[in-house]
């Protein structure tokens, strides 16, 4: 499957293009690649990557709030989410080269419970006129028969949305989409909406189950013990 991630000029300030592609997909692995020209120097792009709470979509968090996210751009640094009563590790940095590369060991979202191995890499290369070439690769591997080829298109669509938000944040300081009037000429394909909705539903199901389990544990711990029978 090959999908184009459309990044329109916002108020004439941004001129960048990106491609998203599931270049490999099988039951035990998939590889998703993105490429974009960013109208900002590598130093600015690298800093923005670490400000994940400003551009990651709240729809793809366990707590429902992007402000609970943090990412420390150094080896061993946690891409974590912390909220009252819980926490989650989305990934962990395995390599950080300032203004050049940020690589994480990350089984994102619903992939976490599938016991997969995922490597998410952001590579930055300087271009002319203070621009940056941003390449994003997400490689996921699992045991044979894991059915990863079925979920790869949905992961592609969701990750494309995150990169879209990152690029808007770099350019405008806000990851939010332009008002409807400005975006009237851009129509998201129904297939992309459906695939993303499916993954959001699965993420929400897992998050709700996690919160319910936590609530049950707290209820049991608060319940007074029955007095012994005489």
C-alpha positions in Angstrom: 0.0 0.0 0.0 1.3 3.4 -0.9 -0.3 6.6 0.5 0.5 10.3 0.0 0.6 12.6 3.0 -0.6 15.9 1.8 1.0 19.0 3.6 -0.5 22.2 2.2 0.9 25.7 2.6 -0.5 27.3 5.7 -0.8 31.0 5.3 2.1 30.9 2.8 4.6 30.1 5.5 5.2 26.4 4.8 6.6 24.7 1.7 7.2 21.1 2.3 6.3 17.7 0.9 6.1 14.3 2.4 5.5 10.7 1.2 4.3 7.8 3.3 4.6 4.2 2.2 4.3 0.7 3.6 7.3 -0.6 1.7 7.2 -4.1 3.3 4.4 -6.0 5.0 4.1 -9.6 6.0 2.6 -11.6 8.9 5.8 -11.2 10.9 7.0 -7.7 10.0 6.3 -4.4 8.3 8.3 -1.3 7.3 6.8 2.1 7.0 8.8 5.1 5.5 8.2 8.8 5.4 10.2 11.5 3.7 9.6 15.3 3.9 11.3 18.6 3.1 11.0 20.8 6.2 11.4 24.6 5.9 13.5 24.8 9.0 17.2 24.0 9.9 18.0 20.6 11.5 18.6 22.2 14.9 15.0 23.4 15.0 13.6 20.1 13.8 15.6 18.1 16.4 14.4 20.3 19.2 10.8 19.9 18.0 11.1 16.1 18.1 11.7 16.3 21.8 8.7 18.5 22.4 6.4 15.6 21.8 3.7 16.9 24.1 3.2 19.8 21.7 2.6 17.8 18.5 1.6 14.2 19.4 -2.2 13.6 19.0 -4.1 13.2 22.2 -6.2 10.6 20.4 -3.2 8.3 20.6 -2.4 8.5 24.3 -3.6 6.2 27.1 -4.7 9.1 29.2 -6.4 11.2 26.5 -4.1 14.1 27.2 -1.0 14.9 25.1 0.3 17.2 27.9 1.1 14.0 29.9 3.8 13.0 27.3 7.5 13.6 27.6 10.6 12.6 25.6 14.2 12.9 26.7 16.4 12.9 23.7 19.3 10.9 25.0 20.3 7.2 25.2 17.9 5.5 27.6 15.6 8.5 27.6 11.9 7.6 28.0 9.1 8.5 25.6 6.7 8.3 28.5 3.2 9.2 29.5 2.3 9.9 33.2 -1.1 10.7 34.6 -2.8 10.4 38.0 -3.0 6.7 38.8 -0.9 5.4 35.9 2.0 5.6 33.5 3.1 4.1 30.2 6.3 3.8 28.2 5.7 4.4 24.5 9.3 4.0 23.7 12.9 4.4 24.8 15.7 6.2 23.0 18.5 3.9 21.8 20.5 6.5 19.9 20.6 10.3 19.9 22.9 12.3 17.6 22.1 16.0 18.1 20.5 17.5 15.0 21.1 14.3 13.0 19.3 11.3 14.4 16.8 10.2 17.0 16.0 6.5 17.3 13.7 4.7 19.7 12.8 1.2 20.6 9.0 1.6 20.4 6.0 -0.7 20.2 3.4 2.1 19.8 -0.2 1.9 20.9 -2.0 -1.4 20.4 1.3 -3.0 19.2 2.5 -3.1 22.8 0.3 -6.0 23.8 1.2 -7.9 20.6 4.8 -8.5 22.0 6.4 -7.0 18.9 9.8 -5.2 18.5 9.6 -1.8 16.9 12.3 0.6 15.9 11.3 4.2 15.1 14.0 6.4 13.5 14.0 10.1 12.7 16.9 11.1 10.4 17.8 14.7 9.6 19.9 16.0 6.7 20.6 19.7 6.0 19.4 21.0 2.7 19.8 24.3 0.9 18.3 27.5 2.2 18.2 26.4 5.8 15.8 23.5 5.0 16.0 19.9 6.4 15.2 16.5 4.8 13.4 14.5 7.4 13.2 10.7 6.9 11.1 8.6 9.3 11.3 4.8 9.3 9.2 2.5 11.5 10.3 -1.2 11.5 8.2 -3.7 13.3 9.0 -7.4 13.8 7.1 -10.2 15.5 6.7 -13.9 15.6 5.4 -15.7 12.5 1.6 -15.7 12.2 1.2 -12.4 14.1 -0.9 -10.9 11.2 1.1 -7.7 11.1 0.3 -7.2 7.4 -3.3 -6.6 8.4 -2.6 -3.8 10.8 0.3 -2.2 8.8 -2.0 0.1 6.7 -3.7 1.5 9.9 -0.4 2.1 11.6 0.8 3.9 8.4 -2.2 6.2 8.5 -1.9 7.0 12.2 1.9 7.6 12.0 1.3 9.8 8.9 -1.0 11.9 10.9 1.6 12.3 13.7 4.3 13.4 11.2 1.8 15.8 9.6 1.2 17.3 13.1 5.0 17.5 13.8 5.6 19.4 10.5 2.8 21.9 11.2 4.2 22.4 14.7 7.7 23.1 13.4 6.3 25.6 10.9 3.6 27.4 12.8 4.1 26.6 16.4 0.8 24.7 16.5 0.1 21.1 15.5 -3.6 21.7 15.1 -5.1 21.7 11.6 -6.1 24.8 9.8 -9.7 26.0 10.3 -12.3 24.2 8.1 -12.5 27.2 5.7 -8.8 27.0 5.0 -8.8 23.3 4.6 -11.9 23.1 2.4 -9.9 22.0 -0.6 -8.4 19.0 1.3 -10.5 15.9 1.6 -9.2 12.9 3.5 -9.9 9.6 1.7 -12.6 7.4 3.4 -10.2 4.5 3.5 -7.7 6.5 5.6 -10.5 7.7 7.9 -11.7 4.1 8.4 -8.3 2.7 9.1 -7.4 5.4 11.6 -10.8 5.1 13.3 -10.2 1.3 13.7 -6.9 1.9 15.4 -8.2 4.7 17.6 -11.0 2.3 18.7 -8.5 -0.4 19.5 -6.3 2.0 21.4 -9.3 3.3 23.4 -10.4 -0.2 24.2 -7.0 -1.0 25.7 -6.8 2.3 27.6 -10.3 1.7 29.0 -9.4 -1.8 30.1 -6.3 -0.5 31.8 -8.2 2.1 33.7 -10.9 -0.4 34.7 -8.3 -2.8 36.0 -6.7 -0.1 38.0 -10.1 1.0 39.4 -10.9 -2.6 40.5 -7.5 -2.9 42.3 -8.2 0.4 44.2 -11.7 -0.8 45.1 -10.5 -4.1 46.5 -7.7 -2.4 48.5 -10.2 0.1 50.0 -12.8 -2.5 51.0 -12.6 -3.3 54.7 -11.8 -6.9 55.6 -14.7 -9.0 56.9 -14.5 -9.7 60.7 -13.8 -13.4 61.5 -16.8 -15.5 62.4 -17.2 -16.2 66.1 
